[in-house]
């Protein structure tokens, strides 16, 4: 099964380019988020880590309005590039509330990613303050992407503590070799509840890259699970069930509501 996700900052950037007022913009983003599932989207996705970082703070409407005015004044091609932290934090919490109402998962980029990122601000552990203060943040399935590399351990601990946090292992982005991929799988399998590990390729563009990423996910996960079987931590049947969940079952539950 294939379905799109709504990219929060991209959607908001498009609206910011066309909405003359902040109130019109907020109405537009609320309408888009509320209609995401009806439009065929099976979840939401955020690149907040690469814009203003994952240390989400409370942002008032007045602070977000000022940020919106600065974005509009800077101009640029549509969609506008949103980089004002109060505006982005305001949008992120609004998206969490919408995801809760619509029963959708929210993918969050963490760790390595865009070239213009400030890597220390992409540490998923920075989300802990939000998870502690926001009931919506603790109610929505949050999928930390890319193995959060190099913050793999921090992401695994976060997923071990909070039952709504999922750990994704991608095999094309970041572009690291098999040795590191195996370390990410080993960390995930050692710390994260096995029903909350999620495989992806994060490939974009060439279909061949997606195919190779899927093949690499199967290969490296198989090696890591075989080590657990050899150590008598899992039996073969258990390892096969974990693999089926990681490679397909968890995603089917998260995005399509079926096991």
Secondary structure, 3 states (H helix, E strand, C coil): CCCCCEEHHHHHHHHHHHCCCHHHHHHHHHHHHHCCCCCCCCEEEECHHHHCCCCCCCCCHHHHHHHHHHHHHHCCCCCCCCCCHHHHHHHHHHHHHHHHHHCCEEEECCCCCCCCCCHHHHCHHHHHHHHHHCHHHHHCCEEECHHHCCCHHHHHHHHHHCCCEEEEEECCCCCCCHHHHHHHHHHHHHHCCHHHEEEECCCCCCHHHHHHHHHHHHHHHHHHHHHHHHCCCCCHHHHHHHHHHHHHHHHHHHHHCCC
